[in-house]
Structures are given as structure tokens and as C-alpha cells.
């Protein structure tokens, strides 16, 4: 299932979903341009080639003229682009370096939002700039939303298999899409920024089908770093202080036989302390995912409830619990029985309602 812009595309936007475009004859704008806004964990030790691995990273700008093209490292994966608030469409960087995002626009000032929708820990994507018409330039982007959310999660948060319609289908990068997840939809519903720290298969102590004693690499080990599976770059938590952190973990820890409830609880406590150390006043919401049922769901919820009680014992009243109802297939399934696009929409509506009341938004 592929999504492209319809009426907006026919009137304004020229898309390139998979193919390479000819190098524009216009002006290359470097990633360091002051008119470019970034959201997400981005490593900028090489400012002319910022790197990122987590889905949900956003690049925003205004631009003048009639067209906009984007340059990225080949094999960077998939992005969703929005031009002037129009319908989002998918673009890809595989063998190509430059992709046209818009052409034949009315001559004037426009806005662009580009969102990374893949899991990039193997691809190590890099953004390398925008091309605008000759004589045109970037312009100030629309101010970022003042509300801020951080989502910590697993494949559900990443959008694993969300564009597939067959629950027996395997994971394919082309059917994964963060843009349509409960997390992305909730952020859009609430007009909030969203920073994502998520990876398919990851657990808070034990990854999918991992040993009962846990995996050496898990969310607790990865949370302090800018890039997934790369401990070279420590994330500077002062760059982004969320109003609320939503933690959706435990599904992989309990998904196969062998989860140790004590180790699971200790790991949730450890992650809680990490979050609280960096964000002393931020509200934390511990979520249970929609894929768990039976004993797995019971084990995960007991650990989450115990973590909540533990935090309250520390006189921390800014931590809460929210449970997504288990999905039952009524709204279909994505690949590998992951939530479907309609299920994600339902989850987003549920979480949006909860956060509106909790945060007074």
C-alpha cells in the first residue's frame, strides 16, 4: 500500500517516490542554514552532514521560488514530505542522492516538513541540504509548536508493518511508516513536537526472544545516546525538555517464554531514574502496548504498576499509567500481527484524549 498526494499533487507537487532525479540547476542550501529547524535526536558533529537513526526526526524550512529538492546520503531510507500543509507523501533515498519534493509551485514563499519514517540504525542516514530555484532562498520556517512530547518505545512506536494488510507478512522496510503511528498522530492531534527513541524488537531489559537474564543491549543502555547502537555520541538532554514522556515498552520483554518479572521491574525502575534524572519536572506516562494478551500482558502491567508505586514512594507524583486495550483484529492487522493503520488511529485518539486532560491541552 503506497500513499501519494492526490489533488495537491496534481496541482502543485511533483513527486519522486523511488527514482533518481537530475541534479537541480538551482542553489544548494547547506544543512547549517539558520532557516532550517530540526526535531529529534540528531548528531551534528559534522554540521554539513547531520546524522540520525531514530524515526520521527523532522527537518523543517520555509523556501522561496517554485521548487524544492532534498539531498541525502544514498541508502538513507524513507521520508514523508509535506508542502504548504498539503497531504503527506513518501519519498525514498536508496541509489539516489537528490529527490524533488515540489515543483511548479506558484512563485512565492512556501513551507516544507520532512519526517524520517524508517529505522535507520543500519543505514545511518544523513541530511545534506536543500536545492531551491536559482535566485531563491530558504525562508523562516513556521515556529515550532511549544508543546513537547518524548516517545520511548519499540516496533509499535516505529510503525512496523503498518502499511501491510496481511498479518502473516514479514517485516519489510517499505511497509513500515512512523508517520501513521499512534505516536506521530498523537503529536499532530495535540500540535506538539515529538522526539522518538524507539527500535523494533527492543525491550527495557530483554529484547524479543532474548535470554531470561536479559540482553546486554536494551533500551536502558541505548537511551543515553544520540544514535541507536552507537555509544560514541552522548545525547545532550538539555537540547530538548519534553512536557511529557510516554514509555511504551514491555511487549518484547514478555513476548516469548522466559521473562523474569523481577528483572523486568528493576529495568523499568532504572529507566524511570534515567528519565527523572534528565527531566526532573516532566510528567511520565507508562503505557502498556496493544499487542500483549494473557500472561504477557499481566506480567507487563504488574511491572508498570509496581514502577508507578515505586515512584510514588519517592514522592514523585508526576508519573502516571495508561493502558491501550489489546487489539483483537477487528480493525485488521499489520505485518507480523502488529497494529494496523486503523488500530494506530484508534490508539492515537485514545492517547490524545488522555493527554489533553492530563496536560490541560
C-alpha positions as CSV (number, residue, x, y, z in Angstrom):
1,X,0.0,0.0,0.0
2,X,1.6,3.3,-1.1
3,X,0.3,6.8,-0.2
4,X,0.7,9.8,-2.5
5,X,-0.7,13.2,-2.6
6,X,-3.8,13.4,-4.9
7,X,-5.3,16.7,-5.8
8,X,-2.5,18.6,-4.2
9,X,0.0,16.6,-6.2
10,X,-1.7,17.3,-9.5
11,X,-1.9,21.0,-8.8
12,X,1.4,21.7,-7.1
13,X,3.8,18.9,-6.3
14,X,6.0,16.8,-8.5
15,X,6.8,13.6,-6.6
16,X,9.7,11.2,-6.8
17,X,8.9,8.1,-4.9
18,X,11.8,5.8,-5.8
19,X,13.7,7.2,-8.7
20,X,16.7,9.4,-9.0
21,X,16.2,12.9,-10.2
22,X,18.6,15.0,-12.3
23,X,20.7,17.3,-10.3
24,X,18.9,20.7,-9.9
25,X,20.3,23.7,-11.6
26,X,19.4,25.9,-8.6
27,X,21.2,26.7,-5.4
28,X,22.3,24.2,-2.7
29,X,21.4,25.3,0.8
30,X,23.6,23.7,3.4
31,X,22.1,21.9,6.5
32,X,23.6,24.7,8.7
33,X,21.3,27.3,7.2
34,X,19.6,29.3,10.1
35,X,16.2,28.8,8.5
36,X,16.3,25.0,8.9
37,X,14.6,23.6,12.0
38,X,15.3,20.1,13.4
39,X,13.3,18.0,15.8
40,X,14.7,14.7,17.1
41,X,18.0,13.1,18.2
42,X,20.4,14.4,15.5
43,X,24.2,14.1,15.7
44,X,25.7,17.3,14.4
45,X,29.4,16.8,15.0
46,X,29.6,17.2,11.2
47,X,27.2,20.1,10.8
48,X,27.2,19.8,7.0
49,X,26.0,16.2,7.2
50,X,23.8,15.7,10.3
51,X,23.1,12.1,11.1
52,X,20.2,10.4,12.8
53,X,18.9,6.8,13.3
54,X,15.5,7.1,15.0
55,X,12.2,7.5,13.2
56,X,10.3,10.7,13.7
57,X,13.3,13.1,13.0
58,X,11.9,16.2,11.3
59,X,13.5,18.8,9.1
60,X,11.5,21.9,8.5
61,X,12.1,25.1,6.5
62,X,10.5,27.8,4.5
63,X,11.6,28.5,1.0
64,X,11.0,31.0,-1.8
65,X,10.5,30.3,-5.5
66,X,8.7,27.5,-7.3
67,X,10.5,24.2,-6.3
68,X,12.4,22.4,-3.6
69,X,14.6,19.3,-3.8
70,X,16.3,17.5,-0.9
71,X,19.8,15.9,-0.8
72,X,20.6,13.0,1.5
73,X,23.1,10.2,1.7
74,X,22.2,7.3,-0.6
75,X,20.6,4.4,1.2
76,X,19.1,6.7,3.9
77,X,15.7,5.1,3.6
78,X,12.2,6.6,3.5
79,X,10.8,10.0,4.4
80,X,7.3,11.7,4.4
81,X,7.2,15.2,3.0
82,X,4.5,17.9,3.4
83,X,4.4,21.1,1.3
84,X,2.4,24.0,2.4
85,X,0.2,21.9,4.7
86,X,-0.8,19.5,1.9
87,X,-1.2,15.8,2.1
88,X,2.0,14.0,3.1
89,X,3.7,11.8,0.5
90,X,6.5,9.3,0.7
91,X,10.0,9.8,-0.9
92,X,12.9,7.5,-0.8
93,X,16.7,7.7,-0.9
94,X,18.3,4.4,-2.0
95,X,20.6,4.7,-5.0
96,X,19.6,8.3,-5.4
97,X,21.1,11.4,-3.7
98,X,18.6,14.1,-4.7
99,X,14.8,13.9,-4.7
100,X,12.4,16.5,-5.9
101,X,9.9,17.4,-3.2
102,X,8.0,20.2,-5.0
103,X,8.0,21.8,-8.5
104,X,5.8,24.2,-10.5
105,X,4.6,25.9,-7.3
106,X,3.2,29.5,-7.5
107,X,6.2,31.8,-7.2
108,X,6.3,32.9,-3.6
109,X,7.1,31.7,-0.1
110,X,6.3,28.1,0.9
111,X,6.7,25.7,3.9
112,X,8.2,22.2,3.9
113,X,8.2,19.5,6.6
114,X,10.2,16.3,6.0
115,X,9.9,13.4,8.5
116,X,12.1,10.3,8.7
117,X,9.9,7.3,8.8
118,X,12.4,4.4,8.7
119,X,14.6,2.8,11.4
120,X,18.0,4.0,10.4
121,X,20.4,2.2,12.8
122,X,21.9,0.2,9.9
123,X,21.5,2.9,7.2
124,X,23.0,5.8,9.2
125,X,21.1,8.4,7.2
126,X,22.5,11.8,6.6
127,X,20.7,15.0,5.5
128,X,22.9,17.0,3.1
129,X,20.8,20.1,2.2
130,X,18.0,21.5,0.0
131,X,18.1,22.8,-3.5
132,X,16.0,25.9,-4.4
133,X,15.5,27.8,-7.6
134,X,18.3,30.0,-8.8
135,X,17.9,33.3,-7.1
136,X,15.6,31.9,-4.4
137,X,16.5,31.1,-0.8
138,X,15.3,29.5,2.3
139,X,12.9,31.5,4.5
140,X,11.9,31.3,8.2
141,X,10.0,28.1,9.0
142,X,6.7,28.2,10.8
143,X,7.5,28.4,14.5
144,X,7.8,25.1,16.2
145,X,4.9,24.0,18.5
146,X,5.5,24.9,22.1
147,X,4.2,21.6,23.4
148,X,6.8,18.8,23.6
149,X,6.4,15.0,23.9
150,X,9.0,12.3,24.0
151,X,8.1,8.7,23.0
152,X,10.2,5.8,24.1
153,X,9.1,2.5,22.5
154,X,9.5,-0.5,20.3
155,X,8.2,-1.6,16.9
156,X,4.7,-0.3,17.7
157,X,6.1,3.2,18.1
158,X,8.2,2.7,14.9
159,X,5.3,1.7,12.7
160,X,6.4,-1.8,12.0
161,X,4.3,-3.3,9.2
162,X,1.7,-0.5,9.4
163,X,1.2,-0.3,5.6
164,X,0.7,-4.1,5.2
165,X,-2.7,-5.8,5.3
166,X,-1.5,-9.3,5.9
167,X,-0.7,-10.4,9.4
168,X,1.5,-13.2,8.2
169,X,3.6,-10.8,6.1
170,X,7.2,-10.4,7.2
171,X,8.9,-7.2,8.1
172,X,9.7,-5.0,5.1
173,X,11.1,-1.6,5.3
174,X,8.6,-0.3,2.6
175,X,5.6,-1.2,4.8
176,X,6.9,0.4,7.9
177,X,6.0,4.0,8.4
178,X,6.3,6.0,11.6
179,X,4.2,8.9,10.2
180,X,1.0,6.9,10.6
181,X,1.7,5.6,14.2
182,X,-0.2,6.4,17.3
183,X,2.8,8.5,18.4
184,X,3.0,10.6,15.3
185,X,-0.8,11.0,15.1
186,X,-1.0,12.0,18.8
187,X,1.7,14.7,18.3
188,X,-0.2,16.1,15.3
189,X,-3.5,15.9,17.2
190,X,-2.0,17.9,20.0
191,X,0.1,20.2,17.9
192,X,3.2,19.1,19.7
193,X,6.8,18.4,18.8
194,X,7.8,14.7,19.2
195,X,11.2,13.2,19.8
196,X,11.3,9.4,19.4
197,X,13.6,6.9,20.9
198,X,12.3,3.5,19.6
199,X,13.5,0.4,17.9
200,X,11.7,-2.7,16.7
201,X,12.4,-5.7,19.0
202,X,13.9,-3.7,21.8
203,X,12.9,-4.3,25.4
204,X,13.5,-2.5,28.7
205,X,15.7,-5.4,29.8
206,X,15.1,-8.3,27.4
207,X,14.7,-7.9,23.6
208,X,12.4,-10.1,21.5
209,X,13.0,-13.8,22.3
210,X,16.1,-12.9,24.4
211,X,17.6,-14.8,27.3
212,X,15.7,-14.8,30.6
213,X,18.7,-13.0,32.2
214,X,18.3,-10.1,29.7
215,X,20.2,-8.6,26.8
216,X,23.4,-6.6,27.2
217,X,22.0,-4.0,24.8
218,X,18.5,-2.8,25.6
219,X,16.6,0.5,26.0
220,X,18.4,1.3,29.2
221,X,21.8,1.0,27.6
222,X,20.7,2.9,24.4
223,X,18.7,5.8,26.0
224,X,21.7,8.0,26.8
225,X,23.0,8.1,23.2
226,X,22.1,10.2,20.2
227,X,22.3,7.3,17.7
228,X,21.0,3.8,18.2
229,X,23.7,1.2,18.7
230,X,26.4,3.8,18.7
231,X,27.8,4.8,22.1
232,X,30.2,7.3,20.5
233,X,27.8,10.2,20.8
234,X,26.1,11.1,24.1
235,X,22.7,12.8,23.8
236,X,22.6,16.3,25.3
237,X,19.4,16.2,27.2
238,X,19.4,20.0,27.6
239,X,18.6,20.3,23.9
240,X,15.0,19.1,24.4
241,X,13.0,19.0,27.6
242,X,9.6,17.4,27.0
243,X,6.4,18.3,28.8
244,X,5.6,14.6,29.0
245,X,7.4,11.3,28.3
246,X,5.3,8.4,27.0
247,X,7.0,5.0,27.6
248,X,5.6,2.1,25.6
249,X,7.9,-0.9,26.5
250,X,7.5,-4.4,27.9
251,X,6.0,-6.1,24.8
252,X,9.3,-7.6,23.7
253,X,10.4,-8.4,27.2
254,X,7.3,-10.6,27.7
255,X,6.6,-11.7,24.1
256,X,8.1,-15.2,24.5
257,X,8.5,-17.6,27.4
258,X,11.1,-16.8,30.0
259,X,10.6,-13.2,31.1
260,X,11.9,-12.6,34.7
261,X,9.3,-10.4,36.5
262,X,11.9,-9.2,39.0
263,X,14.5,-8.2,36.3
264,X,11.7,-6.6,34.3
265,X,10.6,-4.4,37.3
266,X,14.2,-3.5,38.1
267,X,14.7,-2.4,34.5
268,X,11.6,-0.2,34.5
269,X,12.9,1.4,37.7
270,X,16.2,2.0,36.1
271,X,14.7,3.6,33.0
272,X,12.4,5.7,35.3
273,X,15.5,7.0,37.1
274,X,17.2,7.9,33.9
275,X,14.2,9.8,32.7
276,X,13.7,11.6,36.0
277,X,17.4,12.5,36.3
278,X,17.3,14.3,33.0
279,X,13.8,15.7,33.3
280,X,13.1,16.5,37.0
281,X,9.7,18.1,36.4
282,X,8.4,16.3,33.3
283,X,5.4,14.1,33.5
284,X,5.9,10.5,32.7
285,X,3.2,8.2,31.4
286,X,3.8,4.4,31.5
287,X,1.9,2.7,28.7
288,X,1.0,-0.9,28.1
289,X,1.1,-1.8,24.4
290,X,-1.8,-3.2,22.4
291,X,-0.1,-6.4,21.2
292,X,0.0,-8.1,24.6
293,X,-2.6,-10.5,26.0
294,X,-2.9,-13.1,28.7
295,X,0.1,-13.8,31.0
296,X,2.4,-11.5,29.0
297,X,0.0,-8.6,29.5
298,X,-0.4,-9.4,33.2
299,X,3.4,-9.5,33.7
300,X,4.0,-6.3,31.9
301,X,1.1,-4.4,33.7
302,X,2.3,-5.7,37.1
303,X,5.8,-4.3,36.4
304,X,4.4,-1.0,35.2
305,X,2.0,-0.7,38.2
306,X,4.9,-1.5,40.6
307,X,7.1,1.1,38.9
308,X,4.4,3.6,39.4
309,X,4.1,2.7,43.1
310,X,7.8,2.8,43.5
311,X,8.0,6.4,42.0
312,X,5.2,7.5,44.3
313,X,7.2,6.1,47.3
314,X,10.0,8.6,46.1
315,X,7.4,11.4,46.5
316,X,7.1,11.6,42.7
317,X,3.5,12.5,41.8
318,X,4.3,13.3,38.2
319,X,4.1,9.8,36.9
320,X,1.0,8.1,35.5
321,X,-0.3,4.9,33.9
322,X,-2.3,4.4,30.7
323,X,-3.3,1.1,29.1
324,X,-4.1,0.6,25.4
325,X,-6.8,-2.1,25.1
326,X,-5.4,-5.2,23.4
327,X,-6.2,-5.3,19.7
328,X,-8.4,-8.2,18.6
329,X,-8.2,-7.9,14.8
330,X,-11.4,-6.0,14.4
331,X,-9.5,-3.2,12.8
332,X,-7.2,-5.5,10.9
333,X,-3.5,-6.3,11.4
334,X,-0.3,-5.0,10.0
335,X,2.7,-7.3,9.3
336,X,3.5,-9.9,11.9
337,X,0.3,-9.1,13.7
338,X,1.3,-5.6,14.5
339,X,-1.3,-2.9,14.9
340,X,-2.9,-1.9,11.6
341,X,-3.1,1.7,10.4
342,X,-6.7,1.9,11.7
343,X,-5.6,0.4,15.1
344,X,-2.9,3.1,15.4
345,X,-5.5,5.8,14.6
346,X,-7.7,4.4,17.4
347,X,-4.8,4.3,19.8
348,X,-3.9,7.9,18.9
349,X,-7.4,9.0,19.6
350,X,-7.3,7.3,23.0
351,X,-3.9,8.7,24.0
352,X,-4.8,12.2,22.7
353,X,-7.9,12.3,24.9
354,X,-5.9,11.2,27.9
355,X,-3.0,13.6,27.4
356,X,-5.4,16.5,26.7
357,X,-6.9,16.0,30.2
358,X,-3.6,15.2,31.9
359,X,-1.7,18.1,30.4
360,X,-4.5,20.6,30.2
361,X,-4.0,20.9,26.5
